[in-house]
Amino acid sequence: MRIKTDKTVGYALLAVGLGLIIFPVCSMFNVFTGSGAPPAIFEMNSITIPLPAGEGMSPAEVEVVSGTEISQVVNMVLWLMFMVFVITAGGKIGGLGVRLIRDIKVEVKRED
């Protein structure tokens, strides 16, 4: 009876592990191909450089990188890190399931 329970739990853990691997891969594919957007965790400001003003001119600023582009890159990197963590956890859970599914064979050798 215990062997049947172990195998059932093993198959359940394997299914959960595979789900935790497949979902992040699909999600990352959508984010990096532009089909979806990563969750907006950070909103960054634009990087600007002040230009010196000449006589009678008001000071000006030049935008080097826009805040939306910086925010998108930072959010994508954070999303990637989180998804790699979830994939790693799915691999560990699936590995536990495989260990429970496998039959354990013990051989005893007698020395006569």
Buried (B, 14 or more C-beta within 10 A) or exposed (E): EEEEEBBEBBBEBBEBBBEBBEBBEEBBEEBEEEEEEBEEEEEBEBEBEEEEEEEEEEEEEEEEEBBEEBBBEBBBEBBBEBBEEBBEBBBEBBEBBEEBBEEEEEEEEEEE
